[in-house]
Each structure stands twice: as C-alpha cells, then as structure tokens.
Amino acid sequence: MLKYVKNFKQPLTKQYKAGMYGGKFLPMHKGHLYCVETASKLCEKVYLILFSGGAWEQLERELEDRVIYSVESRWNKVQEVANEFDNVYPIHIDVAKCILPDGREDWDAETPLVLNACCHFDAVFGSEPVLYAPYFERAYPWADYVIVDADRKEVPISATMIRHELSEEEAKKWIV
C-alpha cells in the first residue's frame, strides 16, 4: 500500500517495526538524508542498503575522477550516515550477478538478496512513486511503500540533478 508522508511530524510511537531504504547513492545527498531521518523516526529499526555492481557502475567508471562515486566512498558514506542514528543499520548488497544480458538490472533477482540481508521489514521508503511502486508492491506486498517528499519540496534535489544539471560547485551544496 502506498503511503505519502506530507508535512511530517514526529509520531508519538514508532509506526513500523522495521523499514528498508536502499539506493545506489550516486552520490549520497541531502534528499537521501531526509528520507533516512524520516524512516528513523517512523521505524524501530531501519536497514540502509547500498546497492553496487549494477548497470550504473559504468557511470561510476565514467566519473571515477570524482571520488564520491566509487563503491568504497559510497559505502563509507552509508556507514557514516547510519552511525548518526541509533536505529539505522548499513547493508551493502552487490547485485552484479543480477544484470540481464541487455545490461538492465533484474530487480526480481535482487529481491532475494534484500530479503536475505534484511530479514523482515514492514515498510519500504523512497521518493519515487511512479518508478518504484509497481516493483515494491510486487516484491514486498506485506510492506507499506512510504513515499517521502515525492515533490521534492522539503529537499529539492536528486542525484540525477547533481550528476547532470548542476555545476560542481552547486552540487557540493547538496552532497552529504
């Protein structure tokens, strides 16, 4: 079930036992941090997953002069962000074996990797209702898909904007 978080306020009690928020974090930015903060307030436990080895690794190679894009630097940043919260646990999942012959990611092949790493969760967090909702509803039908700041009003940034639209100086303002 889709749930939108608008005008977020701290709940009196945690609404979920465990939540999952994953991404490639190319790079980790303030919008990602806002989603982690929101998840940590709504969940007793949050699994923060870095996905690496996917089709986007070509992008990483193309941008290798920018240290923030390496797997090692992204994993270090995920761990650093997780350490800011007492209920966020970093997980690194390599999905290199889940690439289809045409180079696209096979998200269905990634699902067991996530379930193996996270055990159980009752909420999945993200900010992309159109792109991810159909997959999350199929892969994790028991979990609510909690949409955080889909309109990017709280934190008006995306990794795509950072990589392709902003100058390096402007991008630095958004990267955590």
C-alpha beads as a LAMMPS data file, in Angstrom:
LAMMPS data file: protein, C-alpha beads

176 atoms
175 bonds

1 atom types
1 bond types

-500.0 500.0 xlo xhi
-500.0 500.0 ylo yhi
-500.0 500.0 zlo zhi

Masses

1 110.0

Atoms # bond

1 1 1 0.000 0.000 0.000
2 1 1 1.320 3.442 -0.913
3 1 1 1.566 5.960 1.902
4 1 1 2.677 9.530 1.412
5 1 1 4.474 11.477 4.119
6 1 1 3.498 15.131 3.888
7 1 1 4.087 17.799 6.495
8 1 1 5.981 15.230 8.530
9 1 1 5.667 15.421 12.300
10 1 1 7.384 13.177 14.836
11 1 1 4.948 10.353 15.757
12 1 1 4.329 9.629 19.424
13 1 1 5.212 5.968 18.823
14 1 1 7.067 4.179 16.050
15 1 1 4.657 3.138 13.315
16 1 1 6.799 0.292 11.945
17 1 1 8.964 -2.439 13.439
18 1 1 11.475 -2.242 10.592
19 1 1 11.928 -0.213 7.445
20 1 1 14.146 -0.568 4.411
21 1 1 15.631 2.242 2.334
22 1 1 18.054 1.422 -0.429
23 1 1 19.806 3.061 -3.301
24 1 1 22.988 3.373 -5.279
25 1 1 23.616 6.801 -3.717
26 1 1 25.452 8.235 -6.712
27 1 1 26.077 10.427 -4.686
28 1 1 24.501 10.443 -1.213
29 1 1 22.733 13.805 -0.924
30 1 1 20.538 15.779 1.456
31 1 1 17.353 14.286 -0.026
32 1 1 18.601 10.800 0.839
33 1 1 19.468 12.010 4.330
34 1 1 15.956 13.456 4.741
35 1 1 14.472 10.076 3.805
36 1 1 16.751 8.255 6.288
37 1 1 15.799 10.727 9.032
38 1 1 12.107 10.256 8.294
39 1 1 12.422 6.465 8.264
40 1 1 14.355 6.500 11.545
41 1 1 11.547 8.453 13.198
42 1 1 8.841 6.123 11.899
43 1 1 10.614 2.787 12.469
44 1 1 12.151 0.935 15.391
45 1 1 14.883 -0.271 13.004
46 1 1 15.920 0.889 9.517
47 1 1 18.041 -1.057 7.038
48 1 1 20.003 1.400 4.882
49 1 1 21.125 -0.515 1.799
50 1 1 23.824 0.440 -0.672
51 1 1 23.382 -1.398 -3.972
52 1 1 26.556 -1.750 -6.033
53 1 1 27.643 -3.743 -9.059
54 1 1 24.620 -2.800 -11.138
55 1 1 24.231 -1.303 -14.568
56 1 1 25.103 2.112 -13.139
57 1 1 28.695 1.036 -12.443
58 1 1 29.537 2.205 -15.964
59 1 1 28.540 5.685 -14.804
60 1 1 30.869 5.280 -11.837
61 1 1 33.768 4.442 -14.163
62 1 1 32.999 7.456 -16.334
63 1 1 33.089 9.682 -13.249
64 1 1 35.985 7.969 -11.474
65 1 1 37.857 11.239 -11.087
66 1 1 35.129 12.294 -8.660
67 1 1 35.818 10.243 -5.528
68 1 1 32.221 10.423 -4.262
69 1 1 31.133 7.901 -6.892
70 1 1 33.369 4.942 -6.018
71 1 1 31.762 1.955 -4.296
72 1 1 34.173 2.355 -1.395
73 1 1 33.331 6.031 -0.873
74 1 1 29.588 5.398 -1.180
75 1 1 29.791 2.520 1.323
76 1 1 31.786 4.717 3.723
77 1 1 29.134 7.443 3.401
78 1 1 26.282 4.972 4.039
79 1 1 28.060 3.762 7.173
80 1 1 28.712 7.354 8.280
81 1 1 25.042 8.294 7.828
82 1 1 23.880 5.148 9.649
83 1 1 26.173 5.970 12.557
84 1 1 24.282 9.248 13.056
85 1 1 21.221 7.278 14.185
86 1 1 20.808 4.676 16.904
87 1 1 18.357 2.605 14.844
88 1 1 19.828 2.643 11.301
89 1 1 21.872 -0.345 10.121
90 1 1 24.008 -0.203 6.954
91 1 1 23.956 -3.087 4.484
92 1 1 25.936 -3.462 1.258
93 1 1 24.467 -5.647 -1.488
94 1 1 26.408 -6.393 -4.673
95 1 1 23.938 -7.011 -7.495
96 1 1 26.488 -7.723 -10.254
97 1 1 25.021 -11.211 -10.762
98 1 1 21.560 -9.712 -11.261
99 1 1 22.265 -7.992 -14.576
100 1 1 20.288 -9.104 -17.613
101 1 1 22.093 -9.808 -20.923
102 1 1 20.970 -6.408 -22.273
103 1 1 22.629 -4.645 -19.303
104 1 1 19.467 -3.790 -17.354
105 1 1 19.078 -4.706 -13.707
106 1 1 16.875 -7.676 -12.885
107 1 1 15.143 -6.287 -9.818
108 1 1 13.302 -9.557 -9.259
109 1 1 16.674 -11.323 -8.954
110 1 1 17.732 -8.680 -6.416
111 1 1 14.674 -9.269 -4.215
112 1 1 16.013 -12.441 -2.507
113 1 1 19.291 -10.639 -1.788
114 1 1 17.390 -7.887 0.016
115 1 1 15.230 -10.351 1.927
116 1 1 18.317 -12.331 2.944
117 1 1 20.103 -9.223 4.179
118 1 1 17.198 -7.575 5.974
119 1 1 15.167 -10.463 7.340
120 1 1 11.802 -8.767 7.818
121 1 1 10.572 -5.215 7.308
122 1 1 7.089 -3.763 7.179
123 1 1 7.898 -0.510 5.371
124 1 1 9.924 0.448 2.309
125 1 1 10.956 4.090 1.998
126 1 1 11.576 6.112 -1.129
127 1 1 10.584 9.227 -3.026
128 1 1 9.794 7.845 -6.488
129 1 1 6.156 6.690 -6.621
130 1 1 5.949 6.085 -10.364
131 1 1 9.242 4.304 -10.954
132 1 1 9.436 2.031 -7.913
133 1 1 5.890 1.489 -6.625
134 1 1 4.942 -1.358 -9.006
135 1 1 8.127 -3.271 -8.166
136 1 1 7.859 -2.735 -4.392
137 1 1 4.201 -3.793 -4.394
138 1 1 5.142 -6.999 -6.247
139 1 1 8.364 -7.766 -4.359
140 1 1 7.280 -6.783 -0.838
141 1 1 3.450 -6.991 -0.805
142 1 1 3.315 -7.102 3.011
143 1 1 5.182 -3.788 3.388
144 1 1 3.864 -0.253 3.044
145 1 1 5.705 1.816 0.455
146 1 1 6.182 5.103 2.286
147 1 1 6.763 7.960 -0.145
148 1 1 8.847 10.746 1.384
149 1 1 8.941 14.160 -0.282
150 1 1 7.961 12.923 -3.752
151 1 1 7.521 16.511 -4.954
152 1 1 10.933 17.412 -3.540
153 1 1 9.504 20.360 -1.625
154 1 1 11.420 19.697 1.593
155 1 1 14.719 18.949 -0.144
156 1 1 14.612 19.977 -3.819
157 1 1 17.383 17.764 -5.199
158 1 1 18.030 14.423 -6.895
159 1 1 21.216 12.538 -7.711
160 1 1 20.428 12.949 -11.419
161 1 1 20.363 16.728 -10.969
162 1 1 23.679 16.592 -9.131
163 1 1 25.339 14.470 -11.819
164 1 1 23.947 16.189 -14.904
165 1 1 22.424 19.601 -14.239
166 1 1 24.434 21.376 -11.546
167 1 1 27.893 22.822 -11.658
168 1 1 30.376 21.047 -9.431
169 1 1 30.292 23.995 -7.021
170 1 1 26.478 23.974 -6.808
171 1 1 26.422 20.175 -6.452
172 1 1 28.703 20.352 -3.392
173 1 1 25.943 22.208 -1.509
174 1 1 23.673 19.161 -1.728
175 1 1 26.090 16.289 -1.194
176 1 1 26.389 14.889 2.335

Bonds

1 1 1 2
2 1 2 3
3 1 3 4
4 1 4 5
5 1 5 6
6 1 6 7
7 1 7 8
8 1 8 9
9 1 9 10
10 1 10 11
11 1 11 12
12 1 12 13
13 1 13 14
14 1 14 15
15 1 15 16
16 1 16 17
17 1 17 18
18 1 18 19
19 1 19 20
20 1 20 21
21 1 21 22
22 1 22 23
23 1 23 24
24 1 24 25
25 1 25 26
26 1 26 27
27 1 27 28
28 1 28 29
29 1 29 30
30 1 30 31
31 1 31 32
32 1 32 33
33 1 33 34
34 1 34 35
35 1 35 36
36 1 36 37
37 1 37 38
38 1 38 39
39 1 39 40
40 1 40 41
41 1 41 42
42 1 42 43
43 1 43 44
44 1 44 45
45 1 45 46
46 1 46 47
47 1 47 48
48 1 48 49
49 1 49 50
50 1 50 51
51 1 51 52
52 1 52 53
53 1 53 54
54 1 54 55
55 1 55 56
56 1 56 57
57 1 57 58
58 1 58 59
59 1 59 60
60 1 60 61
61 1 61 62
62 1 62 63
63 1 63 64
64 1 64 65
65 1 65 66
66 1 66 67
67 1 67 68
68 1 68 69
69 1 69 70
70 1 70 71
71 1 71 72
72 1 72 73
73 1 73 74
74 1 74 75
75 1 75 76
76 1 76 77
77 1 77 78
78 1 78 79
79 1 79 80
80 1 80 81
81 1 81 82
82 1 82 83
83 1 83 84
84 1 84 85
85 1 85 86
86 1 86 87
87 1 87 88
88 1 88 89
89 1 89 90
90 1 90 91
91 1 91 92
92 1 92 93
93 1 93 94
94 1 94 95
95 1 95 96
96 1 96 97
97 1 97 98
98 1 98 99
99 1 99 100
100 1 100 101
101 1 101 102
102 1 102 103
103 1 103 104
104 1 104 105
105 1 105 106
106 1 106 107
107 1 107 108
108 1 108 109
109 1 109 110
110 1 110 111
111 1 111 112
112 1 112 113
113 1 113 114
114 1 114 115
115 1 115 116
116 1 116 117
117 1 117 118
118 1 118 119
119 1 119 120
120 1 120 121
121 1 121 122
122 1 122 123
123 1 123 124
124 1 124 125
125 1 125 126
126 1 126 127
127 1 127 128
128 1 128 129
129 1 129 130
130 1 130 131
131 1 131 132
132 1 132 133
133 1 133 134
134 1 134 135
135 1 135 136
136 1 136 137
137 1 137 138
138 1 138 139
139 1 139 140
140 1 140 141
141 1 141 142
142 1 142 143
143 1 143 144
144 1 144 145
145 1 145 146
146 1 146 147
147 1 147 148
148 1 148 149
149 1 149 150
150 1 150 151
151 1 151 152
152 1 152 153
153 1 153 154
154 1 154 155
155 1 155 156
156 1 156 157
157 1 157 158
158 1 158 159
159 1 159 160
160 1 160 161
161 1 161 162
162 1 162 163
163 1 163 164
164 1 164 165
165 1 165 166
166 1 166 167
167 1 167 168
168 1 168 169
169 1 169 170
170 1 170 171
171 1 171 172
172 1 172 173
173 1 173 174
174 1 174 175
175 1 175 176
